[in-house]
Amino acid sequence: MQWEYKVVNSKLKTKGFFVPEPDVNSFEANLNELGRQNWELVSCSAPTTSTWAGGSSHIQAVLKRPR
């Protein structure tokens, strides 16, 4: 079986002064819509492409589905 892949980035909102927190509602809605399109989540991470606060500014999800 062959797969096609999709990479999705979701920005983080900031809660408090330095604690990044994902915009869970938007991210979840996006993943649910992709699931309806037969995309399956493979992995999820917060790449360390630093922000001024020293953390990640987004969450990156990798999805796959059969071709």
C-alpha positions, 0 to 999 in steps of 0.5 A: 500500500502507498501513502500520501502525507500531510503536515499541519501546523497549529499556532500556540496561544500564550497563557500567562507570561511565558507558558505557551499553550496550544489552541486546543479547540482549533487544533482539535477541530482541524484534526477532526475535519482531516479525520473525516477526509480519511487522514490518520494522525501519525505523530505530533510534536512541538518543534523547537524553532525558538521564540523569544520566550525560548519555546515553540510557537506551534504544534506540528502534526503529521498525517497519512492516508492511502493513495 
